[in-house]
Amino acid sequence: MKAAELRELNIEDLQKKAEESRRELMLARLAKANQQLKNPLKLRVLRRNIARILTIIQEKGAQ
């Protein structure tokens, strides 16, 4: 998701998205370890999405 789309969500939804992304990252890491991951760029994208979500949560918490 893009940052503008994420900013429209409330904090609870953002936390759910972060948890889902973390779970997906864990599964992708397992797939990479087993050499079954077809797109290694997915790891970087997932990490950046998690960071983006956490940043927006921090911004909303400071308001």
Sequence and secondary structure as in RCSB ss.txt:
>XXXX:A:sequence
MKAAELRELNIEDLQKKAEESRRELMLARLAKANQQLKNPLKLRVLRRNIARILTIIQEKGAQ
>XXXX:A:secstr
  HHHHHTS HHHHHHHHHHHHHHHHHHHHHHHTT  S THHHHHHHHHHHHHHHHHHHHHH 
